[in-house]
Amino acid sequence: MNGVKIFLIACFTLYGSLVFAQREDAGNYEYDKEYLFGLNKNTNGGLIGGFVFKVGTRLTDDQYSFFAVELSNVKNPKEIRYNTVLGNSYIFGKSNYLYSIRPQYGREIILFRKAPNQGVQVSALGGIGPSIGLIAPYYIEYAINRLQTVREQYDPEIHQSRFNILGTGRLFEGLGQSELAIGANLKAALNFEFGVFKTNVTGLELGYMLEGFTKEIPLIPTTENRQLFQSAYFTFYYGFRK
């Protein structure tokens, strides 16, 4: 009987030591703040869909809140890029850009926590916030004749010949003539973190974004324009914690 008691005491002691060690390891990995920078690719954007800055704050052991700001270039799915005889490229029929600024607030819940310095951490998150849309004119360089060209916003009533377009306008040309569109956005995503250092963050966010504005955005006047946009996206991010 004494041997059984000693065995049980040893088992409980070992169990307590393991639990304490696991909690200690988890505590070593806990953080109160994180600051992330990301590059976004989405089904409504180009090669680089946008940029993200995010600040997260710990609420509980497995739940965090975050504030984020996204800047994204939203495109019409029917945009087609052509090349000119001069080697420049342009989008025929495009009349406006849409730049969306998205402040967001959300929550993130850790589903699978990784061990310190190894493994993959998986979390689910959701965010919501206002959208501020900048509708900027899309400028093209258009040949009136063999000797004269103009740079102006594309107009389907005037610029009917695709072969007279020599390229786009200068970078950010017409941005000062932008109009505002107000709306809202929400997203849901899974976050995969695979960084190997406790204070650094490297990962991938895969998700769905829904965004709507109070009016239709005339990106391509000759086709159907929308006020509601939805897209799948992924964001590569890097940052640090403390």
N, C-alpha and C positions, 0 to 999 in steps of 0.2 A: 504493500500500500504506500509505503514511504517512497518507493521508487516511482510509482505512478504520479504522486504529488510533485515530486521533483521534475518528472518529465513534463507535466502540465505547466508548472511554473516556468520551465525553460521555454516551452512553446509560446506561452503568452509573452514572455520577455522578448523572444526573437520576433514575434509578430509586432509587438509595440515598437521595437527598434526599426523594423522595416517600414512601418507606417510613418514613423517620425522621419526616417530618411527620405521617403517619398515626398512628404510635405515639405521637407527642407529643400529638396531638389526643385519642387514646384515653386517654392518661395524664391529660390535663386533666380527663377525665370520670370517672376512677376515684374510688372512695370506700371508706373502711374501715368506716364505721358508717352506718346509717340508722334513723330513728325514725318510725314511721307510725301514724296514727290513721285509723280507717275506720268507715263506716256500712254495715251489711249488710242486704240484702234476699234472702230465700230462700223456697222453696216451702212451707216449714213454719212461716213466720212471718207477721207482720202487715205493716203499711205500712213500719215499720222493724223488721227482723228481729233486729238486735243491734248490738253495738259491738265493735271490734277494736283492740287495741294490739299493735304488732309491732316488734321490734328485730332488724335484720339485721347480719351481720358478714361481711366479705369473706374468703374462703378462697383463691381463685385469681382470675385475671383474669375468668373467666366463671362462677364458682361462689360461692355465698353460703350461709351457714347463717342460720337465724332462730329466735328464740323469740317466741311470740305468746300472747296471752290473749284469748279471745272470751267475751262474755256474750250469750246468745241466749235468746229466748222461743220455745219449741217448741210448736206447736199440732197438734191432730188435724185431718187433712184434711176431716173431716165437720163441723167447726164452722161454724155459720150464725149470723150476727148479726141480731137483731130489734130493732125500735124499739117503745117503749111509748107509751101515750097521753100521757105526760108529756114525751115527747121524748128520754128516755134510751135507751140501747142496752144489750144484754146478749146472751149466748150461751146459748141454751136447751139444757139437758142437760149443760153443762160443770160439772164438779165440782172440778177442780184445774188450776192452772197448772203448767207445767214450765219452770223457768229452768235453763239449762245453762251451767256455767262450764267452759271448755275451755283449759287450758294445752296448748301445742303446741310441738314441735320439728320443724324440717324443713330441707330444702335447696331452693335455687332456682338454676336453670341458665339463663344468658342464651342465647337462641337467635339473636336479631337485635339487635345493639347499635346504638343511635342515635348520630348525630353530636352533638357538643356543641351545646346550645341549639336543637336542631331534630330533627324526625322522631319516630318511635315506637319504643320498645324493647319487645321481646317476650321473655318468659321463661316457663319451665315450672317448677312447684314442686309439692312434696308435703310433707305434714305429718302427724304422728301424736301422740297424747297421751291422757291420762286425761280423763274427763268426770265432773264433780261436779254431779248434778242436785238441784235444790231443788223438791220437790213441795209447792206452797203451795195451801191451800184457796181455791176460787173462791166468794166471797161474793156473795149477791144480797139485794136488799131485796124482801120478800114480804109481800103484804097478807093478813093473817088474816081480817079483816073490813073494813068501811068506815072504822073508826076506829083500827084497830091494825095496825101493820106490824112486822116483825122483819128483822134482817140476820143471815144465817147461811149456812153452806156449803150449796150446792145438794145436795139429796138427792132422787133420782127417786121414792122411796117417799113422800115428804112433799109436795114441790113439783110436783104433777102438772098444775096448771093454768098454762099459759103466760101467760094473761091476768091472773093475780094478781101477776106479777113486775113491779115498778116500776123496776128498774134494778140496777146492781151495787153492791157495797159500796164503802167508802172506799178510796182509793189505798193500796196495800200492807197493807190489812186482812187479818189472818190470816197474814202472812209469818212471824211469830214461832212459828207452829204448824207450820212446814214439816217435812217428812221428807226424809231424804237418800237418793239413789240413786247408786250408783257404776257407772261404765262406762268406755268408751273411744271415741275418735273418730279418723278419718283423713280426709284430703282430698287431692284432686288438682286443679290449676288452671292456667290460663294467665293471665299478668299482662301488661297493656298499660300502659306508662308513656308519657304524652304531655306531661309538664312541659317548660317551655321554659327553666327556670333550672337551673344545674348543682347548686346546693345545696338546691333545693326539689324535692319529689316530688309529682306528681299523677298518678293513674292509676285503672285499673279491673281488678279481679280477677274472672275468671269460672271457676267450678269446680263440683265435686261433693263433697258431704259425706256420710259414712256414720258413724252413731253408734249405739252399743248400750249397754244397761244390763243389770244382773244380774236385773232383775225388770220385769214389765209396769208401765207408768205409767197409772193410771186417770184419764185426762183427761176422758173421757165414759163413765160407767159403763154406759150402755145400748147401747153399740156396741163394736166390736172395738177393744181396746186393744193397744198394741205395746210391745215392749222394744227394737226395732230401728227406727231412723228414717233415711231417706235423703232428700236434697234437692239440688236445683240452686240455686246462689246467685250473686250478684254483690256486690262490695264496692267502693264508692267510697272512696278513701283520699287522704290528704294528709299530708305530713311533711317532714322535712329530713335532710340528709346532711352528713357531715364526714369 
